[in-house]
């Protein structure tokens, strides 16, 4: 090994690894919000707090219906 490798704090090149889902599946963010639109509630005292009663499977099913490739962990 050379000295530069030993002194480097990175183990991989910058930019390596899997690409962001938002960059590989264009429009998935809008489709996600559309799936949640009728199933979202919130705190009337704080507009930043929101929740949904959909399960992971139901959200994934809605995104698949919109044409996206989704898996459930």
C-alpha positions as CSV (number, residue, x, y, z in Angstrom):
1,X,0.0,0.0,0.0
2,X,1.1,3.5,-0.7
3,X,1.2,6.3,1.9
4,X,-1.7,8.2,0.4
5,X,-4.0,5.1,0.8
6,X,-2.9,4.7,4.4
7,X,-3.6,8.3,5.3
8,X,-7.0,8.5,3.5
9,X,-10.1,8.6,5.7
10,X,-12.3,7.4,2.9
11,X,-12.6,3.7,2.1
12,X,-14.3,4.3,-1.3
13,X,-14.4,6.9,-4.0
14,X,-16.7,9.8,-3.6
15,X,-19.9,9.3,-5.6
16,X,-19.8,5.6,-5.4
17,X,-22.7,3.4,-4.3
18,X,-26.3,3.1,-5.2
19,X,-28.0,6.2,-6.8
20,X,-30.8,7.9,-4.9
21,X,-34.3,6.6,-5.5
22,X,-35.5,10.1,-6.3
23,X,-32.9,10.3,-9.1
24,X,-33.6,6.9,-10.6
25,X,-37.4,6.9,-10.4
26,X,-38.5,10.3,-11.6
27,X,-41.8,11.5,-10.2
28,X,-41.9,9.1,-7.3
29,X,-42.1,11.9,-4.7
30,X,-45.2,13.3,-6.3
31,X,-46.8,9.9,-6.7
32,X,-46.0,9.1,-3.0
33,X,-47.8,12.3,-1.9
34,X,-50.7,11.5,-4.2
35,X,-51.0,8.0,-2.6
36,X,-51.1,9.6,0.9
37,X,-53.4,12.5,-0.1
38,X,-56.7,11.1,1.1
39,X,-55.1,9.2,4.1
40,X,-53.2,12.0,5.8
41,X,-54.2,13.7,9.1
42,X,-52.4,16.3,11.1
43,X,-52.2,18.2,14.3
44,X,-54.4,21.3,14.1
45,X,-52.0,23.1,16.5
46,X,-48.9,22.3,14.5
47,X,-49.1,22.1,10.7
48,X,-45.7,20.4,10.5
49,X,-47.0,17.2,12.3
50,X,-48.7,14.8,10.0
51,X,-49.4,11.1,9.9
52,X,-51.1,8.4,7.8
53,X,-53.1,5.3,8.6
54,X,-51.8,3.4,5.6
55,X,-49.5,0.5,6.1
56,X,-46.2,0.0,4.2
57,X,-47.9,-2.6,2.0
58,X,-50.7,-0.2,1.1
59,X,-48.3,2.6,0.2
60,X,-46.2,0.2,-1.9
61,X,-49.3,-1.1,-3.6
62,X,-50.4,2.5,-4.5
63,X,-47.0,3.3,-5.9
64,X,-47.0,0.1,-7.9
65,X,-50.4,1.0,-9.3
66,X,-48.8,4.3,-10.4
67,X,-46.1,2.4,-12.3
68,X,-43.2,2.4,-9.9
69,X,-41.0,-0.5,-8.9
70,X,-41.3,-0.9,-5.2
71,X,-40.4,-3.6,-2.7
72,X,-41.3,-3.9,1.0
73,X,-38.4,-4.6,3.4
